[in-house]
């Protein structure tokens, strides 16, 4: 299970201000706390900053990589910002993950060349020109199309992460089931391709969000989830993931679980 820290996201008012003001100390401390909590990669999302976004992304990538030794997920709807981040990326830290591409023709034409040029992994979202389908069957069709298109472009299957798009259950009570069903369809048909979700979307608009996030990640792992963008400083959610991996037979000799126990992380 790849754990990706979610906190450096400009949709949070404090992060937007810190990036705008180039508060290096704040950003670096936040990056370090996420890695200490168990994040193996950090998501850098400044998609809500429109003016000067490529330069802000360059600053953010360099700032974070000065502080931690994990790879980064370069997250933006702006392909110029993504490439700006990749241009200054320190590849000694590990392979970058581009977040994201969709099945929209224009998006594919802009993002596919970056994946090839920089030899990155890529998150592919199950949406196209029509938007996000309501049912898992249609989301899987888009996932299948994206997987085949990426493979045809020479992208290795191990570098493909399909995101079935987690939407709030507060908007539609079936949104969680749609994601779980889509995960299963993807893993049944393309077991070598990885799956990923942005976890906290599931609980948006509801009280006790951590409880819902914790419950949903356990279900998602059981349905074939390979990577998750979440709050890695939430010790309980990290413990639940380790316990779930163990119970699903994904933790050889219970090694990761026992290591976490010895470190006082359970």
PASEBA-1860 file (N, C-alpha, C; in nm, 3 decimals):
! residues 266
1> XXXXXXXX> 0.084/-0.120/0.000/0.000/0.000/0.000/0.088/0.125/0.000 ~ 0.071/0.208/-0.101/0.145/0.334/-0.108/0.065/0.442/-0.036 ~ 0.126/0.502/0.067/0.062/0.607/0.145/0.114/0.742/0.098 ~ 0.022/0.828/0.053/0.058/0.959/-0.001/-0.003/1.066/0.089 ~ 0.081/1.151/0.146/0.034/1.256/0.235/-0.042/1.365/0.160 ~ -0.157/1.405/0.215/-0.250/1.494/0.145/-0.241/1.641/0.184 ~ -0.165/1.676/0.287/-0.184/1.805/0.354/-0.132/1.927/0.278 ~ -0.039/1.911/0.185/0.012/2.028/0.113/-0.079/2.052/-0.008
9> XXXXXXXX> -0.191/2.115/0.020/-0.298/2.132/-0.078/-0.354/2.274/-0.064 ~ -0.348/2.350/-0.172/-0.387/2.492/-0.166/-0.536/2.513/-0.148 ~ -0.617/2.406/-0.150/-0.759/2.423/-0.118/-0.775/2.452/0.031 ~ -0.671/2.423/0.108/-0.667/2.463/0.249/-0.614/2.606/0.255 ~ -0.687/2.692/0.322/-0.656/2.835/0.323/-0.515/2.863/0.375 ~ -0.474/2.789/0.481/-0.342/2.816/0.538/-0.230/2.779/0.440 ~ -0.249/2.671/0.365/-0.147/2.630/0.267/-0.138/2.732/0.154 ~ -0.254/2.777/0.108/-0.255/2.877/0.000/-0.177/3.002/0.042
17> XXXXXXXX> -0.197/3.044/0.165/-0.127/3.163/0.215/0.023/3.137/0.230 ~ 0.059/3.019/0.278/0.200/2.987/0.299/0.276/2.977/0.168 ~ 0.211/2.924/0.065/0.275/2.917/-0.066/0.287/3.057/-0.126 ~ 0.180/3.134/-0.113/0.180/3.271/-0.165/0.291/3.354/-0.101 ~ 0.310/3.336/0.030/0.411/3.413/0.105/0.547/3.345/0.109 ~ 0.558/3.229/0.043/0.683/3.153/0.038/0.738/3.124/0.179 ~ 0.649/3.072/0.265/0.687/3.038/0.401/0.750/2.899/0.401 ~ 0.879/2.897/0.381/0.955/2.773/0.365/0.950/2.687/0.490
25> XXXXXXXX> 0.967/2.746/0.605/0.972/2.672/0.731/0.841/2.597/0.756 ~ 0.728/2.663/0.734/0.597/2.601/0.757/0.578/2.480/0.665 ~ 0.605/2.498/0.536/0.586/2.391/0.439/0.678/2.274/0.470 ~ 0.803/2.300/0.502/0.898/2.192/0.529/0.861/2.115/0.655 ~ 0.815/2.186/0.757/0.772/2.119/0.880/0.652/2.029/0.855 ~ 0.559/2.077/0.774/0.440/1.998/0.740/0.479/1.873/0.661 ~ 0.573/1.889/0.569/0.621/1.774/0.491/0.685/1.670/0.583 ~ 0.767/1.716/0.676/0.836/1.624/0.767/0.739/1.550/0.858
33> XXXXXXXX> 0.637/1.620/0.906/0.538/1.556/0.994/0.463/1.445/0.922 ~ 0.432/1.467/0.795/0.361/1.365/0.718/0.447/1.241/0.696 ~ 0.574/1.263/0.667/0.665/1.150/0.647/0.686/1.075/0.779 ~ 0.700/1.148/0.887/0.714/1.085/1.019/0.590/1.002/1.053 ~ 0.474/1.046/1.004/0.350/0.972/1.029/0.337/0.846/0.946 ~ 0.419/0.833/0.841/0.415/0.712/0.758/0.396/0.735/0.610 ~ 0.388/0.860/0.565/0.373/0.887/0.422/0.498/0.844/0.347 ~ 0.479/0.771/0.238/0.589/0.726/0.153/0.604/0.815/0.030
41> XXXXXXXX> 0.511/0.907/0.013/0.510/1.003/-0.096/0.427/1.121/-0.049 ~ 0.454/1.240/-0.102/0.374/1.357/-0.065/0.308/1.416/-0.189 ~ 0.180/1.448/-0.174/0.105/1.514/-0.280/0.123/1.665/-0.268 ~ 0.163/1.729/-0.377/0.176/1.875/-0.381/0.069/1.928/-0.474 ~ -0.035/1.986/-0.417/-0.150/2.031/-0.496/-0.169/2.181/-0.477 ~ -0.141/2.257/-0.583/-0.167/2.401/-0.577/-0.261/2.440/-0.691 ~ -0.353/2.351/-0.720/-0.445/2.372/-0.831/-0.540/2.488/-0.813 ~ -0.557/2.536/-0.690/-0.646/2.651/-0.670/-0.572/2.784/-0.686
49> XXXXXXXX> -0.441/2.776/-0.709/-0.362/2.899/-0.731/-0.342/2.913/-0.881 ~ -0.410/3.007/-0.940/-0.404/3.020/-1.085/-0.288/3.108/-1.132 ~ -0.278/3.227/-1.078/-0.175/3.320/-1.122/-0.038/3.275/-1.070 ~ 0.056/3.255/-1.162/0.191/3.218/-1.122/0.206/3.075/-1.076 ~ 0.111/2.988/-1.111/0.115/2.851/-1.060/0.242/2.775/-1.099 ~ 0.291/2.782/-1.224/0.415/2.708/-1.256/0.533/2.748/-1.167 ~ 0.551/2.876/-1.143/0.662/2.919/-1.058/0.640/2.877/-0.914 ~ 0.515/2.882/-0.868/0.485/2.836/-0.732/0.513/2.686/-0.718
57> XXXXXXXX> 0.481/2.609/-0.821/0.508/2.466/-0.816/0.658/2.438/-0.812 ~ 0.735/2.512/-0.888/0.881/2.497/-0.883/0.932/2.522/-0.742 ~ 0.886/2.631/-0.682/0.928/2.664/-0.546/0.889/2.555/-0.448 ~ 0.767/2.505/-0.463/0.715/2.406/-0.370/0.793/2.275/-0.381 ~ 0.818/2.229/-0.502/0.893/2.105/-0.522/1.032/2.116/-0.460 ~ 1.102/2.224/-0.489/1.238/2.241/-0.435/1.235/2.253/-0.282 ~ 1.137/2.324/-0.230/1.126/2.343/-0.085/1.102/2.212/-0.013 ~ 1.009/2.133/-0.064/0.976/2.005/0.001/1.091/1.906/-0.012
65> XXXXXXXX> 1.154/1.901/-0.128/1.261/1.803/-0.148/1.387/1.838/-0.069 ~ 1.400/1.960/-0.027/1.509/1.995/0.065/1.488/1.932/0.202 ~ 1.363/1.907/0.237/1.328/1.867/0.374/1.306/1.717/0.391 ~ 1.263/1.647/0.285/1.231/1.504/0.298/1.288/1.425/0.181 ~ 1.301/1.294/0.200/1.363/1.208/0.099/1.264/1.114/0.032 ~ 1.135/1.149/0.031/1.035/1.067/-0.037/1.001/1.128/-0.173 ~ 0.953/1.048/-0.267/0.910/1.103/-0.395/0.783/1.186/-0.382 ~ 0.750/1.260/-0.489/0.638/1.352/-0.486/0.533/1.319/-0.591
73> XXXXXXXX> 0.410/1.352/-0.556/0.297/1.348/-0.650/0.271/1.492/-0.693 ~ 0.296/1.522/-0.820/0.281/1.658/-0.872/0.137/1.673/-0.921 ~ 0.059/1.750/-0.847/-0.086/1.748/-0.859/-0.139/1.884/-0.905 ~ -0.190/1.889/-1.028/-0.245/2.014/-1.080/-0.327/1.986/-1.205 ~ -0.433/2.064/-1.230/-0.504/2.055/-1.357/-0.431/2.128/-1.469 ~ -0.324/2.198/-1.434/-0.248/2.280/-1.529/-0.122/2.205/-1.572 ~ -0.116/2.164/-1.698/-0.002/2.085/-1.745/0.129/2.163/-1.739 ~ 0.120/2.296/-1.751/0.241/2.377/-1.742/0.298/2.375/-1.601
81> XXXXXXXX> 0.211/2.375/-1.500/0.256/2.366/-1.362/0.316/2.229/-1.334 ~ 0.256/2.125/-1.389/0.311/1.990/-1.371/0.452/1.983/-1.430 ~ 0.469/2.032/-1.551/0.601/2.024/-1.613/0.702/2.112/-1.539 ~ 0.657/2.227/-1.490/0.747/2.314/-1.414/0.800/2.240/-1.291 ~ 0.713/2.166/-1.223/0.756/2.089/-1.108/0.853/1.978/-1.145 ~ 0.827/1.912/-1.258/0.914/1.803/-1.303/1.050/1.854/-1.348 ~ 1.055/1.976/-1.399/1.182/2.033/-1.446/1.283/2.051/-1.332 ~ 1.235/2.076/-1.212/1.326/2.098/-1.099/1.328/1.980/-1.002
89> XXXXXXXX> 1.261/1.874/-1.037/1.247/1.757/-0.949/1.381/1.687/-0.930 ~ 1.408/1.644/-0.807/1.529/1.569/-0.774/1.497/1.421/-0.786 ~ 1.540/1.360/-0.897/1.504/1.222/-0.927/1.573/1.121/-0.838 ~ 1.671/1.166/-0.760/1.735/1.076/-0.663/1.639/1.038/-0.551 ~ 1.532/1.115/-0.534/1.434/1.089/-0.429/1.334/0.979/-0.467 ~ 1.334/0.941/-0.596/1.239/0.841/-0.642/1.153/0.894/-0.756 ~ 1.080/0.806/-0.819/0.999/0.840/-0.936/0.880/0.928/-0.898 ~ 0.859/1.034/-0.975/0.746/1.123/-0.952/0.617/1.060/-1.003
97> XXXXXXXX> 0.506/1.107/-0.946/0.372/1.065/-0.989/0.297/1.188/-1.037 ~ 0.251/1.187/-1.162/0.172/1.297/-1.216/0.025/1.275/-1.181 ~ -0.036/1.378/-1.126/-0.177/1.372/-1.090/-0.248/1.493/-1.151 ~ -0.309/1.482/-1.269/-0.359/1.357/-1.324/-0.392/1.379/-1.472 ~ -0.442/1.269/-1.535/-0.494/1.275/-1.670/-0.636/1.215/-1.668 ~ -0.718/1.259/-1.762/-0.852/1.203/-1.779/-0.863/1.146/-1.920 ~ -0.979/1.093/-1.954/-1.001/1.041/-2.089/-1.044/1.151/-2.187 ~ -1.039/1.276/-2.142/-1.064/1.388/-2.233/-0.949/1.400/-2.331
105> XXXXXXXX> -0.980/1.412/-2.459/-0.877/1.410/-2.563/-0.769/1.514/-2.539 ~ -0.809/1.636/-2.506/-0.711/1.743/-2.485/-0.618/1.710/-2.369 ~ -0.674/1.657/-2.260/-0.592/1.621/-2.144/-0.489/1.514/-2.180 ~ -0.533/1.413/-2.255/-0.441/1.306/-2.293/-0.328/1.360/-2.380 ~ -0.361/1.450/-2.471/-0.259/1.506/-2.560/-0.158/1.591/-2.485 ~ -0.198/1.649/-2.373/-0.107/1.733/-2.295/-0.026/1.653/-2.193 ~ -0.087/1.552/-2.132/-0.023/1.482/-2.022/0.058/1.360/-2.066 ~ 0.010/1.285/-2.164/0.082/1.165/-2.208/0.228/1.195/-2.243
113> XXXXXXXX> 0.256/1.303/-2.319/0.397/1.332/-2.352/0.483/1.360/-2.228 ~ 0.425/1.419/-2.123/0.501/1.446/-2.001/0.536/1.315/-1.930 ~ 0.441/1.221/-1.928/0.466/1.092/-1.865/0.581/1.021/-1.936 ~ 0.580/1.026/-2.069/0.686/0.963/-2.148/0.819/1.035/-2.130 ~ 0.818/1.167/-2.141/0.940/1.247/-2.135/1.014/1.230/-2.003 ~ 0.939/1.236/-1.893/1.002/1.232/-1.761/1.001/1.094/-1.697 ~ 0.944/0.994/-1.768/0.939/0.856/-1.718/0.875/0.850/-1.579 ~ 0.758/0.914/-1.568/0.684/0.921/-1.442/0.580/0.811/-1.433
121> XXXXXXXX> 0.525/0.797/-1.316/0.398/0.727/-1.301/0.286/0.830/-1.321 ~ 0.163/0.782/-1.341/0.054/0.876/-1.369/-0.077/0.827/-1.308 ~ -0.153/0.922/-1.254/-0.288/0.895/-1.206/-0.386/0.926/-1.319 ~ -0.471/0.829/-1.351/-0.571/0.847/-1.456/-0.711/0.844/-1.393 ~ -0.787/0.949/-1.414/-0.920/0.963/-1.353/-1.028/0.907/-1.444 ~ -1.128/0.844/-1.384/-1.235/0.782/-1.461/-1.342/0.885/-1.499 ~ -1.302/0.980/-1.583/-1.395/1.078/-1.636/-1.352/1.116/-1.777 ~ -1.448/1.164/-1.855/-1.420/1.207/-1.992/-1.494/1.337/-2.020
129> XXXXXXXX> -1.513/1.369/-2.148/-1.579/1.495/-2.185/-1.720/1.507/-2.128 ~ -1.781/1.395/-2.097/-1.919/1.396/-2.044/-1.922/1.415/-1.893 ~ -1.807/1.411/-1.829/-1.800/1.425/-1.684/-1.773/1.292/-1.616 ~ -1.818/1.279/-1.491/-1.797/1.158/-1.411/-1.922/1.072/-1.417 ~ -1.912/0.951/-1.467/-2.030/0.864/-1.471/-2.082/0.832/-1.331 ~ -2.211/0.808/-1.322/-2.272/0.778/-1.193/-2.251/0.633/-1.150 ~ -2.234/0.542/-1.247/-2.227/0.400/-1.212/-2.089/0.342/-1.239 ~ -2.060/0.232/-1.173/-1.927/0.171/-1.181/-1.899/0.110/-1.319
137> XXXXXXXX> -2.003/0.065/-1.386/-1.982/0.005/-1.518/-1.924/0.106/-1.615 ~ -1.979/0.227/-1.616/-1.930/0.331/-1.707/-1.793/0.383/-1.663 ~ -1.769/0.391/-1.533/-1.636/0.434/-1.487/-1.531/0.331/-1.528 ~ -1.567/0.203/-1.519/-1.472/0.100/-1.560/-1.441/0.111/-1.710 ~ -1.543/0.140/-1.790/-1.520/0.154/-1.935/-1.416/0.263/-1.963 ~ -1.427/0.373/-1.891/-1.329/0.482/-1.907/-1.192/0.437/-1.858 ~ -1.188/0.368/-1.745/-1.061/0.317/-1.693/-0.995/0.225/-1.794 ~ -1.072/0.136/-1.852/-1.021/0.042/-1.951/-0.965/0.117/-2.072
145> XXXXXXXX> -1.035/0.219/-2.117/-0.990/0.300/-2.231/-0.857/0.369/-2.199 ~ -0.849/0.425/-2.079/-0.726/0.495/-2.039/-0.609/0.398/-2.026 ~ -0.632/0.284/-1.968/-0.525/0.184/-1.952/-0.471/0.144/-2.089 ~ -0.561/0.114/-2.182/-0.518/0.072/-2.316/-0.445/0.185/-2.389 ~ -0.494/0.308/-2.372/-0.429/0.422/-2.439/-0.289/0.445/-2.384 ~ -0.273/0.435/-2.252/-0.141/0.454/-2.190/-0.045/0.344/-2.230 ~ -0.091/0.220/-2.231/-0.006/0.109/-2.271/0.037/0.125/-2.417 ~ -0.057/0.169/-2.502/-0.024/0.191/-2.645/0.080/0.299/-2.664
153> XXXXXXXX> 0.089/0.390/-2.568/0.192/0.496/-2.573/0.324/0.451/-2.511 ~ 0.329/0.325/-2.468/0.452/0.272/-2.413/0.470/0.294/-2.265 ~ 0.362/0.331/-2.194/0.370/0.351/-2.050/0.360/0.215/-1.981 ~ 0.458/0.177/-1.898/0.451/0.047/-1.829/0.328/0.038/-1.739 ~ 0.270/-0.080/-1.733/0.148/-0.097/-1.653/0.172/-0.064/-1.506 ~ 0.294/-0.091/-1.457/0.321/-0.063/-1.316/0.326/0.085/-1.285 ~ 0.328/0.169/-1.388/0.328/0.314/-1.368/0.189/0.376/-1.382 ~ 0.087/0.293/-1.402/-0.049/0.342/-1.421/-0.130/0.325/-1.292
161> XXXXXXXX> -0.186/0.436/-1.243/-0.271/0.437/-1.125/-0.410/0.486/-1.166 ~ -0.510/0.402/-1.153/-0.646/0.442/-1.190/-0.721/0.491/-1.065 ~ -0.779/0.610/-1.076/-0.857/0.669/-0.968/-1.005/0.664/-1.005 ~ -1.086/0.583/-0.934/-1.228/0.572/-0.966/-1.312/0.689/-0.918 ~ -1.246/0.789/-0.861/-1.307/0.917/-0.823/-1.407/0.904/-0.708 ~ -1.352/0.926/-0.590/-1.431/0.922/-0.468/-1.507/1.054/-0.451 ~ -1.639/1.045/-0.443/-1.725/1.161/-0.424/-1.797/1.149/-0.290 ~ -1.841/1.259/-0.233/-1.900/1.256/-0.099/-2.028/1.172/-0.090
169> XXXXXXXX> -2.037/1.092/0.014/-2.162/1.019/0.037/-2.272/1.113/0.084 ~ -2.235/1.233/0.128/-2.336/1.331/0.166/-2.417/1.378/0.045 ~ -2.358/1.367/-0.073/-2.427/1.406/-0.196/-2.508/1.291/-0.255 ~ -2.456/1.169/-0.238/-2.524/1.051/-0.290/-2.479/0.932/-0.206 ~ -2.570/0.869/-0.137/-2.535/0.762/-0.043/-2.469/0.644/-0.112 ~ -2.485/0.630/-0.245/-2.424/0.519/-0.318/-2.283/0.549/-0.368 ~ -2.232/0.671/-0.342/-2.100/0.706/-0.396/-1.989/0.614/-0.346 ~ -1.998/0.569/-0.222/-1.896/0.477/-0.170/-1.903/0.343/-0.241
177> XXXXXXXX> -2.023/0.291/-0.261/-2.038/0.162/-0.328/-1.990/0.169/-0.473 ~ -2.013/0.281/-0.539/-1.969/0.297/-0.677/-1.817/0.287/-0.688 ~ -1.746/0.350/-0.594/-1.600/0.342/-0.593/-1.554/0.199/-0.568 ~ -1.613/0.134/-0.469/-1.572/-0.003/-0.435/-1.596/-0.098/-0.552 ~ -1.710/-0.086/-0.616/-1.741/-0.172/-0.731/-1.645/-0.146/-0.847 ~ -1.609/-0.019/-0.867/-1.516/0.014/-0.975/-1.377/-0.041/-0.946 ~ -1.334/-0.029/-0.820/-1.205/-0.088/-0.782/-1.201/-0.237/-0.815 ~ -1.306/-0.308/-0.779/-1.310/-0.452/-0.804/-1.306/-0.483/-0.953
185> XXXXXXXX> -1.382/-0.410/-1.032/-1.382/-0.433/-1.177/-1.242/-0.412/-1.236 ~ -1.175/-0.307/-1.192/-1.041/-0.277/-1.243/-0.943/-0.388/-1.207 ~ -0.943/-0.429/-1.080/-0.847/-0.531/-1.037/-0.878/-0.668/-1.097 ~ -1.004/-0.696/-1.121/-1.041/-0.823/-1.185/-0.992/-0.829/-1.330 ~ -0.999/-0.716/-1.400/-0.964/-0.713/-1.542/-0.819/-0.675/-1.569 ~ -0.761/-0.593/-1.482/-0.624/-0.546/-1.500/-0.548/-0.556/-1.367 ~ -0.521/-0.677/-1.319/-0.460/-0.692/-1.187/-0.321/-0.627/-1.174 ~ -0.254/-0.607/-1.287/-0.120/-0.548/-1.282/-0.123/-0.396/-1.272
193> XXXXXXXX> -0.238/-0.336/-1.302/-0.253/-0.190/-1.293/-0.286/-0.153/-1.149 ~ -0.235/-0.040/-1.103/-0.258/0.003/-0.966/-0.384/0.090/-0.955 ~ -0.439/0.095/-0.835/-0.557/0.179/-0.808/-0.523/0.278/-0.698 ~ -0.591/0.391/-0.700/-0.564/0.499/-0.605/-0.692/0.577/-0.578 ~ -0.707/0.630/-0.458/-0.818/0.722/-0.429/-0.769/0.837/-0.343 ~ -0.842/0.949/-0.351/-0.828/1.057/-0.256/-0.930/1.033/-0.146 ~ -0.886/0.986/-0.032/-0.975/0.930/0.069/-1.072/1.031/0.130 ~ -1.024/1.150/0.166/-1.106/1.241/0.246/-1.228/1.296/0.173
201> XXXXXXXX> -1.233/1.279/0.040/-1.351/1.325/-0.035/-1.478/1.252/0.011 ~ -1.462/1.128/0.057/-1.580/1.047/0.089/-1.663/1.108/0.201 ~ -1.598/1.180/0.293/-1.667/1.228/0.414/-1.703/1.376/0.410 ~ -1.677/1.440/0.299/-1.700/1.585/0.290/-1.845/1.620/0.323 ~ -1.862/1.720/0.409/-1.995/1.768/0.444/-2.060/1.697/0.559 ~ -1.990/1.601/0.621/-2.048/1.525/0.731/-1.966/1.542/0.860 ~ -2.029/1.522/0.975/-1.953/1.529/1.102/-1.867/1.404/1.121 ~ -1.773/1.414/1.214/-1.684/1.301/1.247/-1.623/1.242/1.120
209> XXXXXXXX> -1.561/1.328/1.041/-1.509/1.285/0.912/-1.403/1.176/0.925 ~ -1.323/1.183/1.031/-1.217/1.083/1.047/-1.274/0.943/1.059 ~ -1.386/0.929/1.127/-1.449/0.798/1.143/-1.487/0.739/1.007 ~ -1.547/0.822/0.923/-1.586/0.776/0.789/-1.463/0.743/0.704 ~ -1.361/0.828/0.711/-1.239/0.802/0.635/-1.175/0.671/0.678 ~ -1.168/0.650/0.809/-1.107/0.528/0.862/-1.184/0.404/0.818 ~ -1.316/0.412/0.822/-1.399/0.297/0.783/-1.386/0.269/0.633 ~ -1.388/0.376/0.554/-1.388/0.357/0.409/-1.256/0.301/0.358
217> XXXXXXXX> -1.144/0.344/0.418/-1.015/0.294/0.369/-1.003/0.143/0.392 ~ -1.057/0.093/0.502/-1.054/-0.051/0.526/-1.131/-0.125/0.416 ~ -1.249/-0.075/0.383/-1.328/-0.136/0.275/-1.254/-0.129/0.142 ~ -1.195/-0.014/0.112/-1.127/0.005/-0.016/-1.007/-0.087/-0.032 ~ -0.931/-0.104/0.075/-0.817/-0.196/0.070/-0.865/-0.338/0.038 ~ -0.975/-0.377/0.100/-1.030/-0.510/0.076/-1.078/-0.529/-0.068 ~ -1.115/-0.419/-0.134/-1.161/-0.425/-0.273/-1.049/-0.405/-0.374 ~ -0.925/-0.393/-0.327/-0.814/-0.389/-0.422/-0.739/-0.258/-0.432
225> XXXXXXXX> -0.753/-0.171/-0.334/-0.682/-0.043/-0.338/-0.532/-0.062/-0.320 ~ -0.453/0.007/-0.403/-0.307/-0.002/-0.397/-0.240/0.122/-0.340 ~ -0.304/0.237/-0.353/-0.244/0.363/-0.308/-0.355/0.456/-0.261 ~ -0.322/0.542/-0.163/-0.425/0.629/-0.108/-0.364/0.762/-0.068 ~ -0.433/0.870/-0.103/-0.395/1.004/-0.061/-0.477/1.036/0.064 ~ -0.407/1.054/0.178/-0.478/1.070/0.304/-0.395/1.150/0.403 ~ -0.450/1.165/0.522/-0.381/1.233/0.632/-0.294/1.131/0.705 ~ -0.166/1.128/0.672/-0.077/1.028/0.732/-0.042/1.060/0.876
233> XXXXXXXX> -0.083/1.177/0.925/-0.060/1.207/1.067/-0.171/1.151/1.156 ~ -0.274/1.093/1.095/-0.381/1.027/1.169/-0.333/0.886/1.205 ~ -0.287/0.869/1.326/-0.225/0.742/1.367/-0.323/0.625/1.360 ~ -0.449/0.651/1.389/-0.546/0.542/1.387/-0.568/0.490/1.245 ~ -0.577/0.579/1.148/-0.600/0.534/1.011/-0.480/0.457/0.959 ~ -0.361/0.500/0.999/-0.240/0.429/0.958/-0.236/0.289/1.021 ~ -0.278/0.278/1.147/-0.282/0.148/1.214/-0.385/0.056/1.149 ~ -0.500/0.111/1.113/-0.604/0.031/1.049/-0.558/-0.024/0.914
241> XXXXXXXX> -0.484/0.055/0.839/-0.432/0.008/0.711/-0.335/-0.109/0.731 ~ -0.248/-0.096/0.830/-0.153/-0.206/0.858/-0.227/-0.332/0.901 ~ -0.327/-0.316/0.986/-0.405/-0.432/1.031/-0.480/-0.497/0.915 ~ -0.537/-0.415/0.828/-0.613/-0.467/0.714/-0.521/-0.541/0.618 ~ -0.405/-0.484/0.588/-0.309/-0.551/0.500/-0.269/-0.687/0.557 ~ -0.248/-0.692/0.687/-0.211/-0.819/0.751/-0.323/-0.922/0.732 ~ -0.447/-0.882/0.761/-0.559/-0.975/0.755/-0.592/-1.020/0.613 ~ -0.550/-0.942/0.514/-0.571/-0.980/0.374/-0.452/-1.059/0.318
249> XXXXXXXX> -0.357/-1.091/0.405/-0.242/-1.171/0.361/-0.141/-1.093/0.280 ~ -0.138/-0.960/0.298/-0.046/-0.876/0.221/0.077/-0.833/0.301 ~ 0.090/-0.884/0.422/0.200/-0.846/0.510/0.276/-0.973/0.550 ~ 0.378/-1.006/0.469/0.453/-1.130/0.488/0.508/-1.143/0.631 ~ 0.475/-1.255/0.695/0.519/-1.285/0.832/0.476/-1.176/0.932 ~ 0.372/-1.100/0.896/0.321/-0.992/0.982/0.429/-0.886/1.010 ~ 0.525/-0.874/0.919/0.642/-0.791/0.943/0.612/-0.644/0.964 ~ 0.529/-0.585/0.877/0.500/-0.442/0.888/0.416/-0.412/1.013
257> XXXXXXXX> 0.325/-0.503/1.044/0.241/-0.486/1.163/0.327/-0.490/1.290 ~ 0.416/-0.589/1.298/0.501/-0.603/1.416/0.599/-0.486/1.428 ~ 0.648/-0.440/1.315/0.739/-0.325/1.317/0.667/-0.202/1.372 ~ 0.544/-0.181/1.326/0.465/-0.067/1.375/0.437/-0.081/1.525 ~ 0.411/-0.204/1.571/0.388/-0.227/1.714/0.511/-0.191/1.796 ~ 0.627/-0.235/1.749/0.751/-0.208/1.822/0.781/-0.058/1.828 ~ 0.738/0.014/1.724/0.761/0.158/1.718/0.651/0.239/1.787 ~ 0.554/0.170/1.847/0.446/0.238/1.918/0.347/0.309/1.828
265> XX> 0.327/0.256/1.707/0.240/0.320/1.609/0.105/0.253/1.593 ~ 0.075/0.157/1.678/-0.056/0.093/1.671/-0.149/0.139/1.782
END
